[in-house]
Amino acid sequence: MIGSRPGYWLVLAAIIFCLFLVAMARSSVIAQVKVPQECIDLAMKYGRPLDRVMSRFKVNQAKAELKMLSDDEPLVKKCRDAVARLERR
C-alpha cells in the first residue's frame, strides 16, 4: 500500500513544501516592476533613492508621491508619461 511505508508521508510533505517554496519564489519575481529611466532621473533630482526594479508596494508608494508633484516641471511630466505607457502594456 502507498501509505504503509515508513517515512512516506514525511517525504510527500517535503516535496509539497519544496513546490510551495518554488511557487513563492516565482511569485515574488513576477511582483517586481521595472522603473522607467525618466522616473529614476526625477528621483535623483529630489535626492530620493530608487531602484531600477521595485516591488509593487514600493511602486504604489512612488505613484502616490508622484501625484503630489506639480506637472509644471518637465521631469515630472516625463515620468508620468512613462508610467502611463507602462500601464497601457
Residue pairs with C-beta under 8 A, 6 or more apart in sequence:
2 8
3 9
31 55
31 56
32 53
32 54
32 55
32 56
33 53
33 54
33 55
33 56
33 59
33 86
34 52
34 53
34 86
35 50
35 51
35 52
35 53
35 54
35 59
35 62
36 79
36 82
36 83
36 85
36 86
37 82
38 75
38 78
38 79
38 81
38 82
39 50
39 62
39 66
39 79
39 82
39 83
40 50
40 52
41 75
41 78
41 79
42 75
42 76
42 78
42 79
43 49
43 50
43 62
44 50
45 75
50 62
51 58
54 62
63 83
66 76
66 79
66 80
66 83
69 76
70 76
71 77
71 80
